[in-house]
Amino acid sequence: MEDLIKLTAQEAVALLKARKVSPAELLDASERRIRETDGAINALPTLCFDRARAHAEALAKERPEDREGSHLHGLPLAIKDLTPVKDVRFTLGSPIFKDQIASFSDVMVERLEARGGIVVGKSNTPEFGAGGQTFNEVFGTTTNPWDTSRTPGGSSGGAAAALASGQVWLAQGSDLGGSLRTPASFTGVVGLRPSPKRVAHGPLRLPFSTYSVEGPMARNVGDTALFLDMMAGSHIIDPGSLPAPETSYVDCLKAIPKFGRIAYSPDLGQCPVDPEVAEICAKAAADFARYSDGVDEACPDLHDAEAIFQTLRAQMFIASHAPLLAAHRDRLKPELIWNVEKGARLTADEIGAAQRAQGQLYLRVVEFFSKYDFLLTPAAIVPPFTHDKRYVEEVNGVRFDNYMSWLALPSMLTVTCCPVISLPCGFTKSGLPVGLQIMGPNAREDRVLQAAYAFERDHDFARRLPIDPRAPGTS
């Protein structure tokens, strides 16, 4: 069992395809690992192993050679509790829906299951995914396996903690302002925010929105590429969704080109960053000179990116959650109420100005990528903080006036509509993971994965997982 959980997802899939290990054996290994570790981290509070084993039995009746090339052959995985899985509890982290059972699956889940993924449980998330710390009134707080007094971040914190502790081989997440990237940074795993519409999902209340995206999390870059291959593809339920690429993301890692010039920004021109995080990320960025024509300290003009993000995020929240606020105000957490009410106060002129500004910002980013292949920057402004804090209030003497501003490093990149990956790039003196973001041009997830893979091959950060949850003060 211990050997099985230490397999990479790609290794496990190869064994499944060759029938050297069965889906049932991996399910047993996953269930045992969850039982051993989840009391300490609370990553997967909703489990569905009866449903998973029924799926495994159905897969056992198929011949692997009859399946399409893109297939997981019975690999267990986790789905975030913002996404419906038919016949499984679906709370969205909210007491309003604490007893809800999903009557359908998101089309992304249907695609993953059709391609041989087996859902074993739902990962914990803050209420409606709002916030960079994973806690809610339904299931409580998720902790960080590296130090259980600290947070794994959010909102895909349960997914990241499940991966870091070896509970599953792959975990789906979503990202609006850093919800894939912050947890990846805080737990030492990989999280990829794809370009909008790269991963089709729905049905959605706001199907034309491009801010929130679904994406893969894994323990290493190769497994992340594999998972994105399984998720990618257009679907009529998600208007404008992109087709899968002609060359798989896994195949694009087989030959890594030498890159042109690469840009590194320690702060995107405006974000306070913890000195230890800044030092670790600067050292990692310098390593990219090995794979490129050189690394410059440079950044596109993002001076208005945070303001754009805050306005358009608030617009999305009022569109999505106004009925909930009207019916259940007394049951919503204060940060969610703040964001919906911020949306309600917006004027048409403010929304229009933000949309125009985003258009101009995107043109500046396109021009930037005519000079540089990638932009590197820290994934989070701080290392993992203690989970008794709702959010980071101050860094380097800079005090934030709302619960989202500490997430500006990832959320400013959200505004660009470009793919961004977070991968581990080092550890603090106290042994906590630190992540580096790599952003590439729109729709070029292949290039972003290649850059991340080039770095990962030369470092052992990914190979330090899985780990047993560590109590505070242990190493």
C-alpha positions, 0 to 999 in steps of 0.5 A: 500500500505504501509503495502504491501511494508513492507512485506518480500518477503517470507510473500508476496509469502505466501499471493500470494499463498493463494490468500489473495493478488494479483500480481496486488495489489503488482504491484500497491504497487511497482509502487506507491513506485517507484513513491514516492522515485525514484526521490531521489535515481534513482534506477530503471530508466527503468520500464516495468509495462505494460509488468509486468501486462500482466504477472500478468494476465497470472498468474491469469489464473493458479491455485497455487496448480498446480505449482511446489513447487519453485514458486514466485506466482507473486512477483514483482522483479528488474533485473540489466541493464546488463541482457537482458529482452525481449522487455525492454530497455537494455542499460548496462549503456552505451550511445553506447546502450542507445536506445537498446531494448532486443530481448530476455531474459537471461535464468536466467530471463526466469527461474525467470519468469517461476517460478512466478517472475514478472519483473517491471524494470531494476536497474541502474548500472555503464557502463558495470558494471565497478566500485564500484560507480553507475553512467553512462551517460545514466541515471545519478547517483544512490544515497543511501537511507540512505543519498542521498548525498552518493553512494549505491556502485556498480555495483549492486547499483540500485538493492540495493537502490531499496530494501532499499527504499521498491521499490521491494521485491527482486532484482537480481544483479551480482558480479565480484569484489564485485558488489553484496557485496559492495552495500549490505554493503552500503545500509544495505541489503543482497547480496550473491555472489554464487559459479561460475555456481550456477546460470545459465545465458546466452547466454554469450560472455564468457560462460566458464568464472567463474569470474562474477556471477549472484546472489540474493539481498534481505532485509534479509537472508530468502528472499535471500535464497528464491531468490537463490532457484528461480535462481539456476539450470543448463541450457545447454546454460551455460556450467558447470552450477550446478544443484539445491540442493536436499534440498532447501536453504529456508529449510536449514534455518529451523534447524541451526547447531552449527558450528565449529571454525570460522575465522575472518580477519580484513583486509585479511592481507593487506587491509587498513580499516576505523577504525569505520568499523573495530570496527563494524565488529570486534564486529559482528565477536565476536558474532559468538562465540554464534553459534560456537566452537569459533572465531579466528583471522585467514586468508588463505594465500591470499598474491597474491590474488589481483594481480591474480584478477587484471590480470585475470579481465583484461584478461576478459575485453580485451576478452569481450570489445576489439571490443567496444574499437576499435569501440567506444573508445571516448564513453567509460568511462576512467576506462573501457578503462584503464582495457581493455588496461591493458588486451591488455598489458598482456603477455601469461606468465603473464596470465599463471602465474596468473592462476597457482597462482590461482590454488595454492591459491585455494588449500590453501583455501581448507586446511583453510576450513579443520580447519575453517567452515567460514571466516569473514571479512568486506565487504568494507574498508569504509562506503558509501562515497559521490557520487561526488567521482568516487571511493575511492582513499586513506584510512588510508594513503594508496593511491590506484593507480587504481579504483579497488584497494579499492575493494580488500576486496571483490575482493580477495575473488572472486579469491577463487571461494567460496560463499560469503554473505554480511549482515548488521552488524551495523551502523556508528555513523552517521547512515550509514550501515556497512556489514560483509562478510561470506565466506564458502567452494565452492558450500556450499551456504547452510552453508553460508546462515545458518551462516548469518541467525544465526547472523541475528536472534539475531540482528535487522538490517534487520528489519530497512528496508524499509526506506524513502530516507534521505537528507544529515544531517537527521536521 
